[in-house]
Amino acid sequence: MDIAALLERIGRGWRGPVLAALVALAAGLPGLIALPPLDRDESRFAQASAQMLEAGDFVSPKFQDTPRFKKPVGIYWLQAASVAILSHVEDRRIWAYRVPSILGAMLAAAGSAWGAARVLGPGASLLAGAMLGASFLLSAEASIAATDGVLAGGVTLAMAALGRLYLAARGGPAASRRVKVLFWTGMAISILVKGPIGPMVAALALIALCLWERRVRWLADLGWGWGLIAILALVGPWALAITVASDGAFWGASLGGDLAPKLLSGQDGHGEPPGFYTMLAPLLLFPATVLLPAGVVAGWKMRAEPAVRFALSWLIPGWIVFEIAPTKLIHYPLPLFGAVFWLIARGLVEPPPGRIARWTGVVLTMLVSAAFAAAGPLAAAKVSAGEGMAWAAVTALLYIAAGAAGAWFIIRSQAVRAVVAGGALALLAHGLLLGVAAPSLRALWLSSRAAKALAAAGASPQQGVIPGPVTVAGYEEPSLVFLLGTGTELGDASAAADAIAEGRPAIVEARQTPAFQAALVADGVKARRAGEGAGLDYSNNQHDVLQIFLPASAPTSESKP
């Protein structure tokens, strides 16, 4: 059976969205399971969620004693619920905190396929969802305990539902009340997770459509009355509670301290010029890069079609806003990716991609696959002195094969085979990269190595042999706090010496060791070194050596019960 006919058959009804979600699951699962806790955002989110469970405070998230007021509470609720159901907060298993992200990615892929099904047909709509689920950016975010996987799920669901409502108003298949419920549900998810981003994307799309068509009556049938009331009922109680609990400080920190600086300047050194996301798009959309030019052509030639017009209205205004905003992180345009894959899928239907689009896709996909192929071996050579090179080389070959397969089929005008073959190989490559190759670069995972060295010495707080908490001098990455527990003390050499005097363990970065030894002498106490973890602190590009010190009288690992 021809591959296109097979996709048409298996993509019908509920199977298309489910299969697209399974592709997203396959793409994100290896990294979710295998990657150690990442610095810095992931570990901050995870630690704050852990503290919610420990303290029973589900209103005001905190990282140790510092309030986390930059984002709404939704992601912390989801992570805390995941840990409560699947794990134990004391275990500090990072995969449990990542589950909401991969569920969000699965929702995005399923929503994309569902929204496109009525206009693109079952095969092309399945590919629209599967390409989104397999894309490098979404699959990477699915592996990280942060907001953007869940945000992508909420926004994509909302926009897919909005697209169905728009098409129904233009004479397409009727949209039931359930579609309106899904639109407002997606909006609620996005608001609880990342505030105004979801409403901004939807509002820009609606404004673009109204200006383009000069028709506004259909907007009255979106269920504004009960929809806004439902969102207010869901978000309002927490908004009131956080206002009271923080004495209004949450709004000043989230709006004035986080959102406004991102709109006015390059916050935290993340300023990039306009065009940054356009240049990165072939990389972030891989393995569908080979069909990106065909999607651009389809968007232009088919712009009179209601489905294409909606996708363009979803994509272009939001993309312009993200390009203009001074602060740029690579995941910001992810809520718009569903529209990109709708356009690419439309380019698969008819007519087939032209010669220029095909060869442009070949060049782009081979360049991107070569970049991915080079990343692993270069990292192994630079970071780990060749450690993990074998897995990096296998991953590189798979990336080259993925690009070559896509190029081979698109040259022969077999666009569907190009995306299926290239996508399958890219799934293997990406799974191997995040699931095996990256974890094998042990020098990258400094906090994990230090935590393991502490446990090997019998001094981890979870073991209960030596009293905690651990004091850390010269190293302040959130991943170590997450691994060692909320009470972990981040201090200087003197604080580390005080910990030894109190019978507690200390972790001292090698540059702080002379001052630590001097403080021990001044305090009249002795310590013994029980291990160390060395590696690259990639957050500041600095090589660190974390040395484990225990009180001289502490039991050795051999003598512990």
Secondary structure, 3 states (H helix, E strand, C coil): CCHHHHHHHHCCCCHHHHHHHHHHHHHHHHHHHHCCCCCCHHHHHHHHHHHHHHHCCCCCCEECCEECCCCCCHHHHHHHHHHHHHCCHHHCCHHHHHHHHHHHHHHHHHHHHHHHHHHHHHHHHHHHHHHHHHCHHHHHHCCCCCCHHHHHHHHHHHHHHHHHHHHHHCCCCCCCHHHHHHHHHHHHHHHHHHCCHHHHHHHHHHHHHHHHHCCCHHHHHCCHHHHHHHHHHHHHHHHHHHHHHCCCHHHHHHHHHHHHHHHHCCHHHCECCCCHHHHHHHHHCCCHHHHHHHHHHHHHHCCCCHHHHHHHHHHHHHHHHHHHCCECCCCCCHHHHHHHHHHHHHHHHCCCCCHHHHHHHHHHHHHHHHHHHHHHHHHHHHHCCCCCHHHHHHHHHHHHHHHHHHHHHHHCCCHHHHHHHHHHHHHHHHHHHHHHHHHHCHHHCHHHHHHHHHHHCCCCHHHCCCCCCCEEECCCCHHHHHHHCCCCEEECHHHHHHHHHCCCCEEEEHHHHHHHHHHHHHHCCCEEEEEEEEEEECCCCEEEEEEEEEECCCCCCCCCC
